[in-house]
Amino acid sequence: MSGLGDVTARIAAAEAQAGRAPGTVRLIAVSKVQPLDRVEAVLEEGHRLFGENKVQEAAGKWPALRERFPGTEVHLIGPLQTNKARQAMALFEAIHSLDRPKLAQTLARLAQELGHCPGLFVQVNTGEEPQKAGVAPAEADAFVAECRALDLPVMGLMCIPPVDEEPALHFALLAKIAARNGLSGLSMGMSDDFERAIAQGATHVRVGSALFGARDYG
Ligand SMILES: *Cc1c(COP(=O)(O)O)cnc(C)c1O
């Protein structure tokens, strides 16, 4: 048994606590690095939305799993290099790591060529950490406008708060930037803080270890 029942119940309780309608928060089961049998267990329990943070790793496991479990959706939640953008557009229903103009331009060109584009979330570096991807909060409005001018389907914003700060402040900042840009999607909250993210309006929580158990990077 995975932690699916427990995490689903906690999401429902957090929705109710925040006065939000049941089912308004989508659970992205982050399956990166997890052994296949744990991923299969969650699929067999009926879950159909997963997150991966590497294109190569997703390419190695999801085409076969999709065949066996129809209706499965996979989102890219990790950084995307432009030279892997074409492959990513074929593999994922959504990309949560749109973080720079060059990537926006590449995705726009490919979308024109292919006639479709995954849903996109702009990653915002709410803690302004030098080592972390994402546009700075002060640049987010201009970058969202630039993506829209390229006809990209921007669904919302995504953030990964600094490990040593209260995440609720970062979730609130992301929600504020989304609201003033007319964006309804908020990809925020992980195993340790998804309830706090739901309280601040998260529409997509990305939960790995609380569902599957600890990742073993061996
Ligand atoms: C790994 C990862 C997660 C899930 O982390 P857990 O703490 O295991 O829930 C969420 N978001 C991103 C971007 C990740 O890389």
The ligand as an SDF file (V2000), in Angstrom:
LIG
                    3D

 15 15  0  0  0  0  0  0  0  0999 V2000
   10.9990   16.0220   -6.0320 C   0  0  0  0  0  0  0  0  0  0  0  0
   10.1080   17.1840   -6.2190 C   0  0  0  0  0  0  0  0  0  0  0  0
    8.8790   17.2850   -5.5460 C   0  0  0  0  0  0  0  0  0  0  0  0
    8.3930   16.2610   -4.5230 C   0  0  0  0  0  0  0  0  0  0  0  0
    9.1370   16.3310   -3.3600 O   0  0  0  0  0  0  0  0  0  0  0  0
    8.6720   15.5430   -2.0110 P   0  0  0  0  0  0  0  0  0  0  0  0
    9.2960   16.3180   -0.9170 O   0  0  0  0  0  0  0  0  0  0  0  0
    9.1990   14.1620   -2.1390 O   0  0  0  0  0  0  0  0  0  0  0  0
    7.1970   15.5820   -1.9580 O   0  0  0  0  0  0  0  0  0  0  0  0
    8.0770   18.3750   -5.8140 C   0  0  0  0  0  0  0  0  0  0  0  0
    8.4420   19.3260   -6.6990 N   0  0  0  0  0  0  0  0  0  0  0  0
    9.6030   19.2650   -7.3730 C   0  0  0  0  0  0  0  0  0  0  0  0
    9.9450   20.3480   -8.3410 C   0  0  0  0  0  0  0  0  0  0  0  0
   10.4830   18.2080   -7.1630 C   0  0  0  0  0  0  0  0  0  0  0  0
   11.6420   18.1600   -7.8300 O   0  0  0  0  0  0  0  0  0  0  0  0
  1  2  1  0
  2  3  1  0
  2 14  2  0
  3  4  1  0
  3 10  2  0
  4  5  1  0
  5  6  1  0
  6  7  2  0
  6  8  1  0
  6  9  1  0
 10 11  1  0
 11 12  2  0
 12 13  1  0
 12 14  1  0
 14 15  1  0
M  END
$$$$
